[in-house]
Amino acid sequence: MAAPSVSTWSWFAPLAFGVTLLKCLLIPAYHSTDFEVHRNWLAITHSLPVSQWYYEATSQWTLDYPPFFAWFEYLLSFIAQYFDKEMLVVQNLNYASNATVLFQRLSVILVDVVFIYGVMECCKCVKRIKESKEIIERPAFILAVLLLWNFGLLIVDHIHFQYNGFLFGLMLLSVARMFQERHLESALLFAILMNFKHIFLYVAPAYGIYLLRSYCFTENKQGSAASSVCATFPLQARTLSCILGPKFLGFVQCGGQSIICHCLFAVENRKDAGTYLILVTTGHLSLFPLLFTGPEMPLKICLMLMFTVYSFSALQALFRKEGSLLNLPESIYLSGLIPLQVICEIVYPLTPWQQRFPFVPLLLISVYCSLGVTYSWIKLYVSFLREPRTDRKMKAQ
């Protein structure tokens, strides 16, 4: 895939800088129990010998990530001691001083540099060329905004508290190296990613098949690098979501991969753009229950509205000569998300059923959004299977 010249990338730094400033503004926001999880891991790796890392059980939040992430926490702990040494004491359960909050928030922002670099590399792989004097209408620019300003990542990492951006950065770098036919680098990056977070293991079969067909058996090379991997995400995401239940962990960590990865095709194909809009809208709305505190309600609504409006307007402008991105039933379904949110966030809490059945809003959102996510998955697979083989070969070149 051809990459844009260096002179056309002056817009990328302001985009990355702007979203970084927004992340800094979110430092005082609510944080979930995942904040304590990572503080405890900092304390474990800093205070105990390696042999005890995976056996320490003072806290219920035991270290259960692969070794690379444990060593990542270990390295962070050396910086953490300059903010507040008390956060590194294993017995200090639920410790959250201002200095501790500041350090952990800044650590997520800092390691997001990997995600920013991964986004830039993927943007360089965009093959769709659109002649436009306006930078904001170029596919690479739209892709950068959809990835860097992704609503899901913002609320999950920088409010709820996670390190998903850092991990998605490794994934995007691996996918970019596929596009660039740097197969060994792609495989190495994916192997590193799995050693950071084991949940990415379910993508391994797609990687293995692709590498066998495009690197080990080059005479039979066919198929699209990223298509082979990304087309696998939705099925595995739904399966893991069912297994992990109502905690949303499955969707946050797996459905998020579907959204992030599908961005790569949303800017190159009208049908994929329509599928992406359904997936991203329903997927992001399903994350609303993660932020259940009052002060965060207007924040999450405003952030999602801005991202959603931009996604629809930018992609519609990109494909305006090719027709509408959504058909009538799809538009009606997405419109139903508005009354659903009003009922769950405003109406139902005022009813007497709130005390007896507090999880009904969560159930309604989960079921309604799962229909859109499942529909997107089916639509993606049908599109991929019906795509002419010659087109798949062109995508791989």
RAPETA-V564064 format. One record per helix or strand. SS is the DSSP state (H for helix, E for strand). FROM is the first residue (numbers start at 1). LEN is the number of residues. If there is no record, write none. Layout:
# RAPETA-V564064
ss	from	len
SS	FROM	LEN
SS	FROM	LEN
This chain:
# RAPETA-V564064
ss	from	len
H	6	20
H	33	15
H	50	3
H	67	14
H	85	4
H	98	14
H	113	11
H	135	3
H	139	10
H	151	11
H	164	16
H	183	14
H	198	19
H	218	3
H	225	23
H	249	18
H	270	16
H	288	3
H	294	25
H	320	3
H	328	23
H	353	4
H	360	27
H	389	8
